[in-house]
Amino acid sequence: MNILRGSRVKKSSSKANRFTSSIEFDAPIARHVIKINLAHVLSLLRSGEVGTETAAPCLGFFLRLPEVMKLDKETEDIHHMIEQEAIRKIGIEKAGQINLGKSRNDQVVTAIRMEARERLLQLSEALISLQKALKLASQKSGDLVIPGYTHLQHAQPVTLSFHLQSYFDGFERDFSRLTEAYSRLNLSPMGAAALAGTSVPVNRRYVASLLAFDGLVKNAMDAVSSRDFAVELVSCAEMIMIGMSRLAEEIILWSSSEFGFVEVSDLHAATSSIMPQKKNPVVAEMIRAKCGSVLGHLSATCSILKALPNSYNLDLQEVTPHLWGALSDAADSAELMAEMLSSMLFREDSINSALEDDKSTATELANHLVRRHHLPFRHAHAVVGELVRDSLKKGSTFISIVVEELPAVSAKVTGKAIRIDWSEAECILDPKRALGMIKSEGGANPRLIRYRASENNRRLAKHEAWLDKRRARLQRGDWLLKKEIRDVLKGVRN
């Protein structure tokens, strides 16, 4: 008879056991399961459900377990494996009390939340590194003007700093989502038992404090059956990956011969096995691909959860590897993206060449016709559009077409011949001047971007303070757990 399962089911097939076992992906939660058992034994001792003669050997057993354990693949899961080992080592009279007042249902979800919060903090740290890399690249680029694109066509000039700031701001929202998710994640399910709570007087808040949780998942059934925190974390990871995938796509495009705007460091590139001239941006390509992998984790997580009846079902264990996979992929991608940005070379010569005879200041010319010559914007838009078409058709520079043909084109469209001399046209069509004319908040004017730099520093300092505070809280929980154990074992020795 399986002593942990009782006699209700005599024996499952070995094939069925392997199929339903979670032992293959339980390794990340093993150390948390040890802490949970320590906290639970302390709670049983405190409530008087077990005496020191039982609690002390149990505490000693768990303290001797290594955080990284060799997993027995013949067992159902890490919980089964540890309890079985406890019975072997200290006997069923004592170890048989370990599961009094708790279930694997509340224990596993508690362990998952403990591991997930650490991984969330790792992802937060990686995201801070990525934002720092964007900030540094922005500072290095100064007021370097680059073409701004819509539909991958030259649209209006911007600075590289402005372009990079747009990614910084997107990741800022991602960081905010992580902090909000942490507040919902860091709640303890322990004491929920299988689904209905327990008649054993365990102090849920005491256990939560020893495990560094900020509060409780209050409804016992919700505590064991909900995995919305997993959906939320995988969703956060996917949103981060979408931002990084878009950035990776631009790095891939910009490193091509057709653009030539950047050169990726050798550290993050590879050559071809057959074409010796190649330098492929393979890290950026893999980040772009990982976005699809994390999306797969999100889709799988939602699909597993969508039709489950309330309370615990074994289907829930299939969510866990998707959670680990998504958080790991996102953290690794953010760390590598930060490294790649920090070592990447922006090629000013190629960027400046792309701006030669660029027509992306056409909008500013239209605005000038409105301001100076009082045209309706739609008339100004039509005039400038025809000038651009003539420039492309004749192969002439845009500025020469503006100077030579504006009078005739404006007269045709508006009945009013407008003239602009060469020096005035140069001033209007100059990308740096066009940027300096921008007055709207959040625009690409370099003065506005320089102001944002100090704001970025304040944001990053705030993020790091949040991260430090959360890690200090986890460390205090570990200290408190160890102190409580020391006090019990000291009493036994005395």
Helices and strands as residue ranges (DSSP letters): H 14-20, G 23-25, G 27-29, H 30-47, H 52-64, H 78-90, H 92-95, H 104-141, E 145-150, E 153-159, H 160-185, H 204-210, H 220-225, H 228-254, E 262-263, G 266-268, H 282-305, G 314-318, H 319-343, E 345-346, H 348-354, H 362-373, H 377-394, H 398-414, H 422-429, H 431-437, H 446-493
